[in-house]
């Protein structure tokens, strides 16, 4: 097999492995974010309370190829995360992403390493 054929096969294999793993990581992150909103009114208020479930249900994940986005299209998410004139910020998205990000990057790196290991004879 020509080197260009190996390169193309490897690129395709690597990209599909990373895309699948990234989608799974994004889904896990979205689930974890929903869990941070599970505090009932009257409970700790470091995270947004879940009163109606609208914000909770608006959290979605979209993944395509080597990109993924976790977020909400509910306008309340912005005010909960950043605060307003009358509401203090109760961030969930940013802190969770900051905590989870290094682990996600590490796991994706391992997948990439394992995908290219056959080239090194391992």
Secondary structure, 3 states (H helix, E strand, C coil): CCHHHHHHHHHHHHHHHHHHHHHHHHHHHHHHHHHHCCCCCCCCCCCCCCCCCHHHHHEEEEEECCEEEEEECCHHHHHHHHCCCCCCCCCCHHHHHHHHHHHHHHHHHHHHHHHHHHHHCC
